Amino acid sequence: MKSIRVILTVAALQGTPLTHAVAQEQEPQRAERAHRGFWLSAAFGGGKQGVINTRECDPGLGPCPKREGWAVDLRLGGTFGEQLLWGFEFSKWCVLDDGGCTLSTAENWTAGLVAYPWRHLGLSFRGGVGVAAASSGEVGNEVGFATTLGAEYDIRLGENLYLTPSVTLMYQAYGGDFGGADDWILLTLGVSKY
């Protein structure tokens, strides 16, 4: 008789919210992306110049050397939805030339979009256009057109905090003494807050 009461009690409880809550707790929960409102990201790492472009530094001397240097990538913006963000990006590469006497830099100031094609995966792709600035001790300063493309993966650290390894392509086109175009590949590791 006791076993029939237990069976009936369990059967009656199957429809209660308490039973559903216990069952949901036992099922593994997928981590939801939390892209709402304002977001920001800061990353540091290294980069290499002239990976795609093989422009000549001086006529007849062949392609410019592929120089390695330090990189920084700062981004902030807002959201259109869970999988589409808008924002502004500042990417910078710099290297000390001539035994540490001359600083050469390249900067991209761009506005663009960040897309997360898969809702539960932290992989995203971004792109933007804007203004490029480059400086070199020998040549001076130059301003031109900038394009920034990138891919990154968010690794959850906290509720809305992520560790973000990233690869970024900085592309610049300008005239003047610099002439033509140049590019940089940046590999950075940063922290993002959504």
HELIX and SHEET records of a PDB file:
HELIX    1   1 LYS A    2  LEU A   13  1                                  12    
HELIX    2   2 PRO A   17  GLN A   26  1                                  10    
HELIX    3   3 ASP A   98  GLY A  100  5                                   3    
SHEET    1   A 9 ILE A 155  ARG A 156  0                                        
SHEET    2   A 9 LEU A 161  ALA A 173 -1                                        
SHEET    3   A 9 GLY A 140  TYR A 153 -1                                        
SHEET    4   A 9 LEU A 123  SER A 136 -1                                        
SHEET    5   A 9 THR A 102  ALA A 115 -1                                        
SHEET    6   A 9 LEU A  84  ASP A  97 -1                                        
SHEET    7   A 9 GLU A  68  GLY A  81 -1                                        
SHEET    8   A 9 TRP A  39  GLN A  49 -1                                        
SHEET    9   A 9 ALA A 181  LYS A 193 -1                                        
END                                                                             
